Amino acid sequence: MVTGRRLGDRLVDVLLWSILALLAVLSLLPFLTVIARSLSSFVAVTTNQVSFWPIGFNVDNYVYLMRDNWFVNAFAVSVARVLAGVPLTLLLIVITAYPLSQDRLHMPGRTVFKIIMLVGLLFSGGLIPIYLAYKSLGLLNHFAVLVVPGALNIFLAIIIINFFRGLPQELSESAMLDGASHFDVLFRIFVPLSRPALATVALFSAVGHWNSWFDGIVFVSRQELWPLQSYLYVQVTTRNLNRMVEVERNQSRQAGVLDFAQATPEALQAAMIVLATVPIILVYPFLQRYFVTGLTLGSLKG
Amino acid sequence: MGSSAVSRTEPMIRRRSVAERRPAFGVVWGRHWMLYLMLAPAAVWLVLFHFYPLWGIAVAFLDYSPFRGVSGSPYVGLDNFRRFFDSPDAFSIIRNTIFIALAKIAMGQVAAVAFALTLNEVRVMLFRRMMQTATTLPHFISWVLIGGILIEMLSSDGVVNRGITALGGQAIRFLGSAQLFPWTLIVSETWKEFGWNAVIYLAALTAISPELYEAAGVDGAGRWARTRHISLPGITPIIVLLSCLSLGGILNAGFEQVLVFLNPMVYSTGDILDTYIYRVGLLGGELSLGAAVGLFKGVIGFLLILLSYWLADKLANYRIF
């Protein structure tokens, strides 16, 4: 009887493991299709032969993209955006979080400031007023519009506020008795002690900047200032619209008319998507180490 | 007599509160001016990017044209709101927004909880970590990239439909059929986010005391009974909390995803408030109409966020600060 139960348990285990493995494969398969397309020959892609494995393997698409000025430029804008945006976000969050986390200090106006900040961040006048305001501030078509308006993220700020709150009070108290100022306490004691939390914030902010595209298409009309993801948005949606008229294309295909000149370069777009994903894959191991910290610090105050 | 009693006690109360509870502002300022200095950049930033734009709300009540400016455009009262709500689009847009959002929350939570409970049954750490690595990855890839991949996969001659036709089925128009489009959004969002949403449940599951499981095992509870009566109740507070908080974003309905997939064939079931504001208001140049719909969305959305935080506080004892 005992062995019978064990056997049943084993079977359940096998079943559960298979379901989980299937889900994991489903999560990754779409990425396999795009990698396969990016490495296949032009003809194999346009005639829909490629599924999960490259057909007519070559790296021409990648070579071509390296020489495509628009693509290289968009990639550089995205990199610049991360390099400028992350330090700005870290600095702004750290200096804002410190006063808001020192609950033991009597500081008139702190609660009011917190409420104003929450209302400001949660109530939005909508896209049109924001567009008009940025326009009147001269921010349209300016690199700053990509990094400055999003500099203070409420959820990342809360992670740091709560982390600062958890640091032992004696540290700052004794330092201040020795004559240290609040700036000293913040930058010489709090910041070095908060490395894991700051790393979490830096990584999430970097991923957020890399993945943003809506601000690019709304506030930037000069193509040389487009981040990579905004550039790709235009490519992807244009292709989607083309797909919607593909019924006609299919008919011409059945009639034996293959118009390569009009076919949009699917393989090239696949290579762009792969290259835009690579930076995320590179930081992903670090992200994984920190995202539980981020979650438990931010959303579940213990 | 009454008045003299009041005038005698009032200064006393005030003096005591000044002496014992509140140091004079000058003293506070002398000691903590640096704290105020540290808040100054955030204050300037808030004013510039969150409060200054609020003047633009006025556009919702004007017949605005960029050439005439705010002061030169005629005031039209609630006409822009009336125009939106009288149009046949209004009902379907609001219905689409709420339906897509609620279905995403429901399916997303069920999938994440089921996945977390299943993964929690696996005791081999390496396997667990591999499964989590694979399933959380899509969360960190933007909808533009995921959209670019899925649009190709789901097109009429994409991988999925080639598989269906190879099995003898009819090709399905996932993105071009108004009937199917919302479900394509809902299922793909669930696919992208279930692994990430499960992270928090898995963290909570590890916090459940092993003694509970042992005691249940001694009492003869099988695997299913332990999952049903220990694991699930153990994470119920977090399910409640996350469901409450997601209520605040209902009017967003996952704007970026919808904008990537939306096309003219499926406006009737796929157009949501934000895509309408962007397309008609900004791209179409109907700034006043867009601003009116945006204000409607902003006000209701803000109330929903307050409601969601209030509910989270009441039901799950959660406060954001």
Interface residues (C-beta under 8 A of the other chain):
Chain A: D9 V12 D13 L16 W17 I19 L20 A21 L23 A24 V25 L26 S27 L28 P30 F31 T33 V34 R37 N48 S51 F52 L92 I95 T96 Y98 P99 L100 Q102 L105 H106 M107 P108 G109 F113 K114 I116 M117 L118 G120 L121 L122 F123 S124 G125 G126 L127 I128 P129 I130 Y131 L132 A133 Y134 L137 V148 P149 A151 L152 I158 I161 S181 H182 F183 L186 V207 W210 N211 S212 W213 F214 V218 Q229 L232 Y233 Q235 V236 T237 R239 N240 L241 R243 M244 E246 V247 N250 E266 Q269 A270 I273 A276 T277 I280 I281 Y284 L287 Q288 F291 V292 L295 T296 S299 L300 K301
Chain B: R22 P23 F25 V28 H32 M34 L35 Y36 M38 L39 P41 A42 A43 W45 L46 L48 F49 H50 F51 Y52 P53 L54 W55 G56 I57 V59 A60 F115 T118 L119 E121 V122 F127 M130 M131 Q132 T133 A134 T135 T136 L137 P138 F140 I141 S142 V144 L145 I146 G147 G148 I149 L150 I151 E152 M153 S155 S156 D157 G158 V159 R162 L175 G176 W191 G195 V199 I200 A203 R223 I238 F255 E256 L259 V260 F261 N263 P264 M265 D274 I277 Y278 G281 L282 L287 G290 A291 V293 G294 L295 K297 G298 G301 F302 I305 R319 I320 F321
